[in-house]
């Protein structure tokens, strides 16, 4: 899907009066766009996000949305709609649900960080029972709760079109995660799901066990986000056991958990045999030097499929970081590595500076930048990483939207 910047700017100019039905401005702009053969053929994404740093925009309300969808009903070439960071509530969700039931062209819908609750989630999930066009839905940050998540889990048993679903930071709970895992044992279309930061009261890791069981039989899932699941070594072991039998998953996000070196040992053994995993995110765990050495041994000797690794903020010192740098010298597949937030001593600075100097590691593929003071090499932080695309937006026109989002470059949605 291509983006038409002028359409966004026209919308900004008219947005102050959008809630006035008699205002024909947007309809006229869309009619003009419809005359463009390239736009009509390829479709466009209408970006109305409320967190635009480049152009001050008023945020879309429920009333605004009613006017907008009435116009979009006549604009079949609009295949994507970005309404992130606005003021939509359950009333707006009802309007959107009605639109989804009647619309047959919208493929991408971003509703992240609005004020949609449980009843709004029920309406949107219900609309997807019959909708056969939407491929990608982002509900991130809407407090739909466990019951709202259950509605989406039920939807996954029926819908066969949706390929990417993001319900991270939505306050879902234990029952929702288990129901989602069960649904994905039957669903054959979903290729990516974000289940980050559920609200879990149990420490028994039942949800991880169910997700691992799902991975044994699921043949479609490519990307899985399990950040902030309070996962420990037991859960990692269950996931690794399942991934020996899974030949499809390429992106595994285990960031912000309680994984230590013993859990990483299971991941190291998995990497020696797994032939599909391309991205592994271990940000904000505590694998320390021992865990980093486990990973480096697997990468240096056996694994030739992993392309990106994040060990940001894992209490790793020079010993573990140098081991990872040395692994990159023998492993030519690993192209992206992120290490900031660890203990970057002089040996670390020298090792990664050398990787960058000889061209083995490109500056756009890591989060550190070498510089020299009085003949001594140090590393500065770069704003690069794996998961920033979930919230990040460019602050200057010269920056491409994917500039700091390595995971989008390695595993773009188009590859699904």
MISE-816257 format. One line per 10 residues: their letters; for each residue x, y, z of C-alpha. Coordinates in steps of 0.2 Angstrom, whole numbers, plus 5000, padded with zeros to 4 digits. Last residue first. Layout:
REM residues N
A> X:Y:Z  ...
END
This chain:
REM residues 416
XXXXXXXXXX> 5020:4937:5024  5035:4944:5016  5025:4960:5013  5024:4963:5032  5043:4966:5032  5055:4954:5041  5072:4960:5040  5068:4978:5036  5053:4979:5047  5063:4971:5061
XXXXXXXXXX> 5077:4985:5060  5065:4999:5064  5075:5015:5067  5074:5021:5049  5057:5013:5045  5047:5029:5044  5061:5038:5033  5070:5052:5042  5071:5068:5031  5054:5075:5037
XXXXXXXXXX> 5059:5076:5055  5052:5068:5071  5049:5051:5064  5036:5040:5073  5040:5026:5085  5027:5016:5094  5027:4998:5088  5040:5002:5075  5053:5003:5090  5053:4984:5092
XXXXXXXXXX> 5070:4979:5084  5082:4993:5088  5091:5009:5083  5092:5026:5091  5111:5026:5092  5121:5025:5108  5139:5030:5109  5154:5018:5110  5171:5023:5116  5189:5021:5108
XXXXXXXXXX> 5204:5029:5117  5217:5039:5107  5213:5055:5117  5194:5053:5113  5188:5042:5099  5171:5038:5093  5161:5022:5090  5143:5021:5087  5131:5009:5095  5113:5003:5092
XXXXXXXXXX> 5117:4991:5078  5112:4988:5060  5112:5006:5053  5130:5007:5057  5135:4992:5047  5144:4977:5055  5157:4968:5045  5163:4983:5037  5181:4983:5043  5178:4998:5054
XXXXXXXXXX> 5161:4992:5061  5168:4976:5067  5183:4984:5074  5173:4997:5084  5163:4982:5090  5179:4973:5097  5187:4989:5104  5172:4996:5113  5169:4979:5121  5187:4977:5126
XXXXXXXXXX> 5186:4995:5134  5171:4991:5144  5153:4992:5139  5143:4986:5154  5126:4983:5146  5112:4995:5141  5117:4995:5123  5120:4978:5114  5110:4977:5098  5115:4966:5084
XXXXXXXXXX> 5110:4966:5066  5119:4956:5052  5120:4938:5058  5122:4928:5042  5141:4930:5041  5145:4920:5056  5164:4918:5059  5168:4936:5063  5150:4938:5071  5155:4925:5084
XXXXXXXXXX> 5169:4936:5089  5158:4951:5093  5146:4939:5103  5161:4933:5113  5167:4951:5115  5150:4955:5123  5150:4941:5135  5168:4944:5142  5165:4963:5141  5151:4963:5153
XXXXXXXXXX> 5132:4958:5151  5119:4964:5163  5105:4961:5151  5100:4978:5145  5100:4976:5126  5103:4958:5121  5095:4960:5103  5099:4948:5089  5096:4949:5071  5099:4938:5056
XXXXXXXXXX> 5098:4921:5063  5099:4908:5049  5117:4901:5050  5117:4893:5067  5131:4880:5070  5148:4885:5076  5149:4904:5079  5130:4907:5082  5128:4893:5094  5144:4897:5104
XXXXXXXXXX> 5139:4916:5104  5122:4912:5112  5129:4901:5126  5143:4915:5129  5129:4928:5130  5120:4917:5143  5136:4915:5154  5140:4934:5152  5123:4940:5159  5106:4933:5153
XXXXXXXXXX> 5096:4945:5164  5081:4951:5153  5079:4968:5146  5080:4964:5127  5080:4946:5122  5073:4949:5105  5077:4935:5092  5075:4938:5074  5078:4925:5059  5072:4909:5066
XXXXXXXXXX> 5070:4896:5052  5083:4883:5052  5083:4878:5071  5097:4865:5075  5111:4875:5084  5099:4889:5088  5089:4877:5099  5104:4873:5109  5107:4891:5112  5089:4894:5117
XXXXXXXXXX> 5090:4881:5130  5106:4888:5137  5097:4905:5137  5085:4899:5151  5100:4894:5162  5108:4911:5159  5093:4921:5165  5076:4925:5158  5064:4935:5169  5055:4944:5155
XXXXXXXXXX> 5056:4961:5147  5059:4955:5129  5055:4937:5123  5051:4942:5105  5052:4928:5092  5053:4932:5074  5054:4918:5061  5042:4905:5066  5038:4892:5052  5048:4876:5055
XXXXXXXXXX> 5040:4871:5072  5045:4854:5079  5061:4860:5088  5051:4876:5092  5040:4866:5104  5054:4861:5115  5061:4878:5114  5045:4886:5120  5044:4874:5135  5062:4878:5140
XXXXXXXXXX> 5058:4896:5139  5044:4894:5151  5054:4884:5164  5068:4897:5163  5057:4912:5167  5043:4921:5158  5035:4936:5168  5025:4939:5152  5032:4956:5149  5036:4953:5130
XXXXXXXXXX> 5028:4938:5121  5028:4944:5103  5026:4930:5090  5030:4932:5071  5028:4919:5057  5013:4910:5063  5006:4899:5049  5009:4880:5053  5003:4879:5071  5004:4862:5078
XXXXXXXXXX> 5019:4862:5090  5017:4881:5092  5000:4879:5100  5008:4868:5114  5021:4881:5117  5007:4894:5118  4998:4883:5131  5014:4881:5142  5018:4899:5141  5000:4903:5147
XXXXXXXXXX> 5002:4892:5162  5017:4901:5167  5015:4896:5186  5017:4913:5193  4999:4918:5192  4991:4935:5193  4995:4939:5175  4990:4956:5167  4996:4954:5149  5011:4964:5143
XXXXXXXXXX> 5014:4959:5125  5002:4948:5115  5008:4953:5098  5002:4942:5084  5009:4938:5067  5005:4926:5053  4986:4922:5056  4979:4912:5042  4978:4894:5047  4968:4896:5063
XXXXXXXXXX> 4965:4879:5072  4979:4878:5085  4978:4897:5085  4961:4897:5093  4969:4887:5108  4983:4899:5110  4970:4914:5110  4959:4905:5123  4974:4903:5134  4980:4921:5132
XXXXXXXXXX> 4962:4927:5135  4960:4917:5151  4976:4923:5158  4973:4941:5156  4972:4955:5143  4977:4972:5149  4978:4979:5131  4997:4983:5131  4999:4971:5116  4983:4966:5106
XXXXXXXXXX> 4991:4967:5089  4984:4956:5075  4992:4951:5058  4985:4939:5045  4966:4942:5046  4957:4933:5032  4951:4916:5039  4940:4923:5053  4930:4910:5063  4941:4903:5077
XXXXXXXXXX> 4951:4920:5077  4935:4929:5082  4934:4919:5098  4951:4925:5103  4946:4943:5098  4931:4942:5109  4942:4934:5123  4953:4950:5122  4938:4961:5126  4935:4950:5141
XXXXXXXXXX> 4953:4951:5148  4953:4970:5146  4950:4981:5132  4961:4994:5138  4966:5001:5121  4986:5001:5121  4988:4991:5105  4972:4988:5094  4982:4985:5078  4973:4976:5064
XXXXXXXXXX> 4981:4969:5048  4973:4959:5034  4955:4966:5033  4946:4961:5018  4934:4947:5022  4923:4954:5036  4910:4942:5042  4917:4937:5059  4928:4953:5059  4912:4963:5063
XXXXXXXXXX> 4911:4954:5080  4929:4958:5084  4925:4976:5081  4909:4976:5092  4916:4966:5106  4932:4977:5107  4920:4992:5108  4911:4984:5123  4928:4980:5132  4935:4997:5130
XXXXXXXXXX> 4941:5009:5116  4950:5024:5122  4963:5026:5108  4981:5020:5109  4982:5009:5094  4967:5010:5081  4977:5005:5066  4967:4997:5052  4975:4989:5036  4966:4980:5022
XXXXXXXXXX> 4950:4990:5019  4942:4985:5003  4926:4976:5007  4917:4988:5018  4900:4984:5025  4904:4975:5041  4920:4985:5043  4910:5001:5043  4898:4995:5056  4912:4990:5067
XXXXXXXXXX> 4920:5007:5064  4904:5016:5070  4903:5005:5085  4921:5008:5089  4918:5026:5089  4905:5024:5102  4917:5013:5112  4929:5028:5112  4940:5036:5099  4951:5051:5105
XXXXXXXXXX> 4966:5049:5094  4983:5041:5096  4982:5029:5081  4969:5032:5067  4978:5025:5053  4967:5019:5039  4973:5007:5024  4965:5002:5008  4958:5019:5003  4954:5015:4984
XXXXXXXXXX> 4936:5011:4988  4932:5029:4992  4913:5030:4992  4911:5022:5009  4926:5033:5014  4915:5048:5015  4902:5041:5027  4918:5034:5036  4924:5051:5039  4908:5059:5045
XXXXXXXXXX> 4906:5046:5059  4924:5046:5063  4923:5065:5067  4909:5062:5079  4919:5049:5088  4934:5061:5089  4949:5063:5078  4964:5072:5086  4968:5090:5080  4984:5090:5070
XXXXXXXXXX> 5001:5099:5072  5011:5093:5057  5029:5085:5059  5027:5076:5076  5011:5067:5071  5005:5059:5087  4986:5060:5082  4987:5048:5068  4976:5052:5053  4986:5043:5039
XXXXXXXXXX> 4975:5037:5025  4984:5022:5017  4982:5022:4998  4976:5010:4984  4987:5002:4971  4975:5003:4956  4964:5019:4961  4980:5028:4966  4989:5024:4950  4974:5029:4939
XXXXXXXXXX> 4972:5046:4948  4954:5051:4947  4950:5044:4964  4962:5056:4971  4951:5071:4965  4936:5062:4973  4945:5060:4989  4949:5078:4990  4931:5083:4986  4925:5071:5000
XXXXXXXXXX> 4937:5078:5012  4931:5096:5009  4912:5093:5008  4909:5101:5025  4890:5099:5027  4892:5085:5040  4901:5097:5052  4912:5086:5063  4926:5088:5051  4927:5107:5054
XXXXXXXXXX> 4945:5108:5062  4950:5093:5051  4949:5102:5035  4967:5108:5034  4974:5092:5042  4964:5082:5029  4972:5091:5015  4989:5087:5022  4985:5069:5024  4979:5068:5006
XXXXXX> 4995:5077:5000  5006:5063:5008  4998:5049:4998  5004:5033:5005  5007:5017:4995  5000:5000:5000
END
